[in-house]
Amino acid sequence: MPDEDIRAEGAGAGAAGGDAPAGDRVLELSGVRTFYGNIEALKGVSFHIDRQEIIAILGANGAGKTTCLNSIVGLTPPRSGRVVYEGSDIRGRSTDSLVKAGLVMVPEGRRIFPALTVMENLRMGAYLRRDRQGIRDDLDYILSIFPILAARAGQDGGTLSGGEQQMLAISRGLMGRPRMLLLDEPSLGLAPIVIRSIFDTIRKINLEQKTTILLVEQNANLALQVAHRAYIMTTGIITLSGTARELMSDESVKKAYLGG
Amino acid sequence: MTTVQTETAPPPASGSGGPSSGGPGGGVPESPGPDPAGAPEGRGGAAGHLARALAEFRAALLSAAWFSVLALPLVCFRVNAVSGGIDYLWARLPRLAALAFCATLAWRFLLRRLGFSRVRSAVAETAGPPPEGARGPGGSWLTLLDRAPAKRLLLAGAALLLLSVPFWTTPYVVTILITALIYITLGLGLNIVVGVAGLLNLGYAAFFAVGAYTFALLNQNFGMGFWICLPLGALSATLLGLLLGLPILRLSGDYLAIVTLGFAEIIRLVLVNVGFTNGPRGIRNIQPPTLFGADLNGAVKPLLVGHGLVHKDMDLNKVLVYFIILAIVALTVVCVYRLENSRLGRAWLALREDEVACQAMGINRVRTKLAAFALGSTWAGLAGVVFAAQISFINPQSFTFMLSVMVLSIVVLGGMGSIPGVMIGAAVLILLPEYLREYSDYRMLIFGLIMVLMMVFRPQGIIPSTRRVYIYRPEEHGDGGARPSTRNPDALDAGPGGAGQDGQAPAGVPGTAGGPPSPRGAR
């Protein structure tokens, strides 16, 4: 298990909103530029994430947040720049090969498999894994975080409510036992109370599973409560960065994203 | 038709038999009427029995009438080839009606004896109302097939029947059945590609042709026998599938369909125009398969005919082909079933639903699709070899677009992704035209009508596909506090109808408890 050592090290993940834990660099983007045809969606994005951090990327619609995630996992390969994951350049590598390396994305809009049951959805998350015992343990763990999914185990994924689907999507991502989890808009279209519990879970996963998390969000308020650090994106470039606490008290951020 | 009657009949029984009961199980429409332990027992057993018998009688009468009307053209009209007119055989009608009547009674009795109606209401009671969207009780006699003893009985009966066919029928029937079985193989193969993996392949005939031509050419030029060519035909079709799949599987949906369509046409044109395939004249005198070099028609046949075991005109080589294709179908069913419920099968299903999510799960999109495409082609190759062996003469005309459409129709009509569905579909689409030869002018018309009606009223096919249901069983005695864990290493691999096999149904898991996996709804 390559991730055993990771679980063992660096226990001091700070409380949410606190200082970022010091650690080695998991992911580093430098000068990433991604195009859709002739349109430049990412105009040289650079940021980094350290081990066991929760990082939020905030921004308005069309700022390039999702493109940023897609560029990391290779769904929209960047035209230039470097994407370094655990020391090696992964730019242009296929999405599925990155899953093998422990980099798992939970795509925007949940994208669960509607005609597969909840249990089958979860098993799909563990597609690349062969360790039956490990899969079972993770399944138990996940169903203890989201007990509702255990109750829905035999149901088709498409029959779940939006919040349950988002829980399933995150759980499915966790079934791959990621070292780094990329979450794309987990709050999309959900009721505030559901969002709350999902964000609590994100923090819990980060603490208990020692998973590094990159979170893309429009809900800046909540994201900043969970994240250690955050980057703010506007039209394809990172315009502001800092710890969550700094950004929360920043006047311009307050004005633009936190409603005053 | 009988089946429809069995479903609709019970309500009148409760209405006339037990007015005092007032419909004991209001939620479950099947439970009141035919249940032996129902309300009539209290008021007067005899009256209740009589009413029930009357209801049964009426239902049987109704289905007999329906059946007679539907089967009328099949049974009572016959084209007279000599005079060119139509003979009307009305005398057959009463016999047919009587037969249908008895069959209905027997069928209903059987259903009762197997405890079918009771089991279903029991499931509904113990499991509570299934949460909306969960797979509730299927609501049709098809769930009967999910019950192990009935299923085993049915399978054994079907196997016995199929195995004995050559010994009590005419050569004509054997020939038709070989054709039907070849189409079943094709259907099951295409089912992997279209039904499970969701890749619309309109060029399936090409792989069939490659299998057939592999055998024909190797036999013609090198004198190679059927048994060597069978795997070689399959192999060449698989290789071709890989070769074609590599460039085109990045496409999806309509584009894929068009490319496969064009590809099939290319293969056919190559077969027509290339020298060594003998062009449109085709290849004739392909050797039939042999059984350990025995001269079946010369040495064995007189023996069998002498004992009255086979029809005197029966070609024993055809019989051998029949048994071979039967074995291939059995093999195909086993393989496809195992594939569908494997990790790869789940990946295919998932890929059909959402490619991006699949990639995010670590599934290699192209490789997985390629596997489906190539594996599907393998069966076409196998079927092709048998086809060439059966008719001993092939030309490109046998492998037109119509064949691809036919196989695709079998899959769609029978039920995408459903093994029994495909088999029924093939039987309907291949055998029916044989019995309706009189109306062959209208065949395509009827065919089109059937397809349209199917898509409107039953888009999931005759027998919709079912999959294994995986059940999560939390452990009763917690080993680590409140944290649930699975009970044993195989807890996740519950077989079909898993909960029925070891009676301990998980109480906290609605929707999965007790009930057999029911047919899945339309997609």
Chai-1 contact restraints between the chains, C-beta under 6 A:
chainA,res_idxA,chainB,res_idxB,connection_type,confidence,min_distance_angstrom,max_distance_angstrom,comment,restraint_id
A,T95,B,Q359,contact,1.0,0.0,6.0,A-B,restraint_1
A,D96,B,Q359,contact,1.0,0.0,6.0,A-B,restraint_2
A,D96,B,G362,contact,1.0,0.0,6.0,A-B,restraint_3
A,D96,B,I363,contact,1.0,0.0,6.0,A-B,restraint_4
A,D96,B,N364,contact,1.0,0.0,6.0,A-B,restraint_5
A,V99,B,G362,contact,1.0,0.0,6.0,A-B,restraint_6
A,K100,B,G362,contact,1.0,0.0,6.0,A-B,restraint_7
A,M105,B,A360,contact,1.0,0.0,6.0,A-B,restraint_8
A,P107,B,V356,contact,1.0,0.0,6.0,A-B,restraint_9
A,P107,B,A360,contact,1.0,0.0,6.0,A-B,restraint_10
A,R111,B,D354,contact,1.0,0.0,6.0,A-B,restraint_11
A,R111,B,A357,contact,1.0,0.0,6.0,A-B,restraint_12
A,F113,B,A350,contact,1.0,0.0,6.0,A-B,restraint_13
A,F113,B,E353,contact,1.0,0.0,6.0,A-B,restraint_14
A,A115,B,E353,contact,1.0,0.0,6.0,A-B,restraint_15
A,A115,B,R523,contact,1.0,0.0,6.0,A-B,restraint_16
A,M119,B,Y470,contact,1.0,0.0,6.0,A-B,restraint_17
A,M119,B,Y472,contact,1.0,0.0,6.0,A-B,restraint_18
A,M124,B,A350,contact,1.0,0.0,6.0,A-B,restraint_19
A,M124,B,M361,contact,1.0,0.0,6.0,A-B,restraint_20
A,G125,B,M361,contact,1.0,0.0,6.0,A-B,restraint_21
A,Y127,B,M361,contact,1.0,0.0,6.0,A-B,restraint_22
A,Y127,B,G362,contact,1.0,0.0,6.0,A-B,restraint_23
A,Y127,B,I363,contact,1.0,0.0,6.0,A-B,restraint_24
A,L128,B,G362,contact,1.0,0.0,6.0,A-B,restraint_25
A,R136,B,T486,contact,1.0,0.0,6.0,A-B,restraint_26
A,D140,B,P484,contact,1.0,0.0,6.0,A-B,restraint_27
A,D140,B,S485,contact,1.0,0.0,6.0,A-B,restraint_28
A,S144,B,R483,contact,1.0,0.0,6.0,A-B,restraint_29
A,A150,B,Y472,contact,1.0,0.0,6.0,A-B,restraint_30
A,A153,B,Y472,contact,1.0,0.0,6.0,A-B,restraint_31
A,A153,B,V509,contact,1.0,0.0,6.0,A-B,restraint_32
A,G154,B,V469,contact,1.0,0.0,6.0,A-B,restraint_33
A,G154,B,G511,contact,1.0,0.0,6.0,A-B,restraint_34
A,G154,B,T512,contact,1.0,0.0,6.0,A-B,restraint_35
A,Q155,B,G133,contact,1.0,0.0,6.0,A-B,restraint_36
A,Q155,B,A134,contact,1.0,0.0,6.0,A-B,restraint_37
A,Q155,B,G511,contact,1.0,0.0,6.0,A-B,restraint_38
A,T159,B,G133,contact,1.0,0.0,6.0,A-B,restraint_39
